[in-house]
Amino acid sequence: MASRRVLSRSEARAFYDRIGAWQDTQSFYEAPALNALIAHGGFEEAGAIFEVGCGTGRFAEQILRDHCPSDARYDGVDLSGTMVGIARERLASFGGRVAVRQTDGTLTFDRPYGSQDRVVATYVLDLLTYNDARTLIGEAHRLLSADGRLCLAGLTWGDDPLSRLVSRGWDALHALRPAWVGGCRPLRMRPLLRDAHWRETHHSVVTAWGVPSEVLVATPV
C-alpha cells in the first residue's frame, strides 16, 4: 500500500468533477455495504455527523431521511466542486441542518476536539496513500466524542473465488493506471487502526456482484 501510486489530489478532483452524478451508478455494489454500515453505525443516536468525501450526498440523504434524529446536524466535505454542488442540491430540503463544502484535499479539519458523534468515510481510504489514510484515521480519533463511532466502508480483497478474481483484477488495473478505476483499489482497513486507540464494534466483508467491500465501525479509546 505504501509504494502504490495513487491519484494526486488534482487528478482525483478532475476525475470526480468529470464523472459527476455518474458516481451513483456504483450503487449496485456499494449499497449493500452502506446498508451494513447503517445497521451497525448507530446513526439513530447521532446528533453530529461529519463525512469526509461526501460525493453526491447519497449516503447523507439516506441517513438523514431514514435513520438520524430529526435535529441531527450533518457536515460533509469533498475535494470535487462538482460533487459538492450535487450534494448541496440533493440535501437542500434538510435546510440549516446540513452544510457541504469543498476542500483542497487536506485531511485535518478546523473542528473542535470531541465535537462529532460520527465520522464517516465511504470509498475514500481506498483512494489514499497509506500515510494519508493514517492521517485521516488519526483526525477522526481527535474529532470523535468518547462514545462516538468511526464508520468506514471501502473496496477490499475477496474471500471467495469470484470476489478474489474481481479484486485481483481491479488491483491489476489500478497498478497499470489508477484513473481506469477512479483511483480506488482493494485494501484492508483494519491494519490502519492502532489497537491501542480504537475498539472495533463491527467488521464484515460484504460482496455484491462479485465486488467485495469492507465495513468497519470502531469507537475511540
C-alpha positions as CSV (number, residue, x, y, z in Angstrom):
1,M,0.0,0.0,0.0
2,A,2.8,2.4,0.8
3,S,4.5,2.2,-2.5
4,R,1.5,2.0,-4.8
5,R,0.9,5.2,-6.9
6,V,-2.4,6.8,-6.3
7,L,-4.1,9.7,-8.0
8,S,-2.9,13.1,-6.9
9,R,-5.4,15.4,-5.4
10,S,-5.6,17.4,-8.6
11,E,-6.1,14.2,-10.6
12,A,-8.8,12.9,-8.2
13,R,-10.5,16.3,-8.3
14,A,-10.5,16.4,-12.1
15,F,-11.8,12.8,-12.3
16,Y,-14.7,13.2,-10.0
17,D,-15.6,16.6,-11.4
18,R,-15.8,14.9,-14.8
19,I,-18.0,11.9,-13.8
20,G,-20.4,14.0,-11.6
21,A,-23.7,12.2,-10.9
22,W,-22.4,9.1,-12.7
23,Q,-20.8,8.2,-9.4
24,D,-24.2,6.9,-8.2
25,T,-24.0,4.2,-10.8
26,Q,-21.6,2.4,-8.4
27,S,-24.5,1.8,-6.0
28,F,-25.0,-1.7,-7.4
29,Y,-22.1,-2.9,-5.4
30,E,-21.8,-0.1,-2.8
31,A,-25.4,-0.1,-1.5
32,P,-25.3,-3.4,0.4
33,A,-22.1,-2.4,2.2
34,L,-23.5,1.0,3.0
35,N,-26.7,-0.6,4.4
36,A,-24.5,-2.8,6.6
37,L,-22.7,0.4,7.8
38,I,-26.0,2.0,8.7
39,A,-27.1,-1.1,10.5
40,H,-24.1,-1.1,12.8
41,G,-23.3,2.7,12.9
42,G,-25.9,3.7,15.4
43,F,-27.0,6.8,13.4
44,E,-30.3,6.9,15.3
45,E,-28.3,8.2,18.3
46,A,-26.0,10.6,16.3
47,G,-26.5,14.3,16.7
48,A,-23.4,15.5,14.8
49,I,-22.2,13.7,11.7
50,F,-19.1,14.6,9.7
51,E,-18.5,12.9,6.4
52,V,-15.2,13.0,4.5
53,G,-15.7,12.5,0.8
54,C,-19.4,13.0,0.7
55,G,-19.7,12.6,-3.1
56,T,-23.2,13.2,-4.4
57,G,-24.7,13.2,-0.9
58,R,-26.5,9.9,-1.5
59,F,-25.4,8.3,1.8
60,A,-26.1,11.5,3.7
61,E,-29.6,11.7,2.3
62,Q,-30.3,8.1,3.3
63,I,-29.2,8.5,6.9
64,L,-30.8,11.9,7.4
65,R,-34.1,10.9,5.9
66,D,-34.5,7.4,7.5
67,H,-32.2,7.0,10.4
68,C,-30.9,10.1,12.2
69,P,-32.7,12.2,14.8
70,S,-34.8,15.0,13.3
71,D,-32.4,17.6,14.7
72,A,-29.2,15.9,13.7
73,R,-26.5,18.1,12.2
74,Y,-24.6,16.9,9.1
75,D,-21.4,18.4,7.7
76,G,-19.8,16.9,4.5
77,V,-16.7,17.8,2.7
78,D,-15.4,16.8,-0.7
79,L,-12.4,17.5,-3.0
80,S,-14.7,17.8,-6.1
81,G,-16.6,21.0,-6.7
82,T,-19.0,19.2,-8.9
83,M,-19.7,16.7,-6.2
84,V,-20.2,19.5,-3.6
85,G,-22.8,21.2,-6.0
86,I,-24.7,17.9,-6.5
87,A,-24.7,17.1,-2.7
88,R,-25.9,20.6,-1.8
89,E,-28.8,20.4,-4.2
90,R,-29.7,16.9,-3.1
91,L,-29.6,17.8,0.6
92,A,-31.2,21.3,0.3
93,S,-34.5,20.0,1.8
94,F,-32.8,19.5,5.1
95,G,-32.2,23.2,5.4
96,G,-29.8,24.5,8.1
97,R,-29.1,21.1,9.5
98,V,-26.7,20.5,6.6
99,A,-23.5,22.1,5.4
100,V,-21.4,20.8,2.5
101,R,-18.2,22.4,1.4
102,Q,-15.3,21.9,-0.9
103,T,-11.8,21.2,0.5
104,D,-8.3,21.3,-1.0
105,G,-7.8,17.6,0.0
106,T,-6.3,18.4,3.4
107,L,-7.2,15.6,5.8
108,T,-7.2,17.7,9.0
109,F,-10.1,19.9,9.8
110,D,-10.8,23.1,11.8
111,R,-13.2,21.5,14.2
112,P,-13.1,21.1,18.0
113,Y,-11.8,18.1,19.7
114,G,-14.5,15.6,20.5
115,S,-17.2,17.5,18.6
116,Q,-18.6,14.7,16.4
117,D,-20.8,11.7,17.2
118,R,-20.0,10.0,13.9
119,V,-17.1,10.4,11.4
120,V,-17.9,8.7,8.1
121,A,-15.7,7.9,5.1
122,T,-17.1,5.5,2.5
123,Y,-14.9,4.5,-0.5
124,V,-12.4,7.1,0.5
125,L,-9.5,5.3,2.2
126,D,-9.0,3.1,-0.9
127,L,-8.2,6.3,-2.8
128,L,-5.5,7.5,-0.4
129,T,-1.8,6.7,0.2
130,Y,-1.0,4.8,3.4
131,N,0.2,7.9,5.2
132,D,-2.9,10.0,4.2
133,A,-5.2,7.2,5.3
134,R,-3.4,7.1,8.7
135,T,-3.7,10.9,8.9
136,L,-7.5,10.7,8.3
137,I,-7.9,7.9,10.9
138,G,-6.0,10.0,13.4
139,E,-8.1,13.0,12.7
140,A,-11.2,11.0,13.1
141,H,-10.0,10.0,16.6
142,R,-9.5,13.6,17.5
143,L,-12.9,14.7,16.3
144,L,-15.0,11.9,17.8
145,S,-16.7,12.2,21.2
146,A,-15.8,9.5,23.8
147,D,-18.8,7.3,22.7
148,G,-18.6,8.3,19.0
149,R,-18.1,6.0,16.1
150,L,-15.8,5.9,13.1
151,C,-17.9,4.4,10.2
152,L,-15.9,3.2,7.2
153,A,-16.6,1.3,4.0
154,G,-14.4,0.6,1.1
155,L,-13.1,-1.8,-1.5
156,T,-11.2,-4.8,-0.2
157,W,-9.9,-8.2,-1.1
158,G,-12.3,-11.0,-1.9
159,D,-12.9,-14.1,0.3
160,D,-14.4,-16.4,-2.2
161,P,-13.3,-17.5,-5.7
162,L,-15.3,-14.9,-7.7
163,S,-14.6,-11.9,-5.4
164,R,-10.9,-12.9,-5.2
165,L,-10.8,-12.8,-9.0
166,V,-12.6,-9.5,-9.1
167,S,-10.4,-7.8,-6.5
168,R,-7.2,-9.1,-8.1
169,G,-8.3,-7.8,-11.5
170,W,-9.3,-4.5,-10.0
171,D,-5.9,-4.2,-8.3
172,A,-4.1,-5.1,-11.5
173,L,-6.0,-2.3,-13.4
174,H,-5.1,0.2,-10.6
175,A,-1.4,-0.8,-10.9
176,L,-1.5,-0.1,-14.6
177,R,-3.4,3.2,-14.5
178,P,-5.3,4.3,-11.3
179,A,-7.7,6.5,-13.3
180,W,-9.1,3.5,-15.0
181,V,-10.8,2.5,-11.7
182,G,-11.4,6.0,-10.3
183,G,-8.3,5.8,-8.2
184,C,-9.7,3.2,-6.0
185,R,-8.1,-0.2,-5.2
186,P,-8.7,-3.1,-2.8
187,L,-7.2,-2.7,0.7
188,R,-7.7,-3.9,4.2
189,M,-8.7,-1.1,6.6
190,R,-8.2,-3.0,9.9
191,P,-4.4,-2.5,10.0
192,L,-4.9,1.2,9.7
193,L,-6.5,1.3,13.2
194,R,-4.0,1.2,16.0
195,D,-5.4,-1.3,18.5
196,A,-4.5,0.9,21.4
197,H,-6.6,3.8,20.1
198,W,-9.7,2.0,18.8
199,R,-12.2,-0.6,19.9
200,E,-13.8,-2.4,17.0
201,T,-17.5,-2.8,17.3
202,H,-18.3,-4.3,13.8
203,H,-16.3,-5.7,10.9
204,S,-17.6,-7.6,7.9
205,V,-16.9,-8.1,4.2
206,V,-20.0,-7.6,2.0
207,T,-19.9,-8.8,-1.6
208,A,-22.3,-7.6,-4.3
209,W,-22.0,-8.6,-7.9
210,G,-18.6,-10.1,-7.2
211,V,-17.2,-6.8,-5.7
212,P,-16.1,-7.1,-2.1
213,S,-16.4,-4.2,0.3
214,E,-15.1,-4.0,3.9
215,V,-17.3,-2.5,6.5
216,L,-15.7,-1.3,9.7
217,V,-17.1,0.5,12.8
218,A,-14.9,1.5,15.8
219,T,-15.0,3.7,18.8
220,P,-12.1,5.7,20.2
221,V,-10.4,4.6,23.4
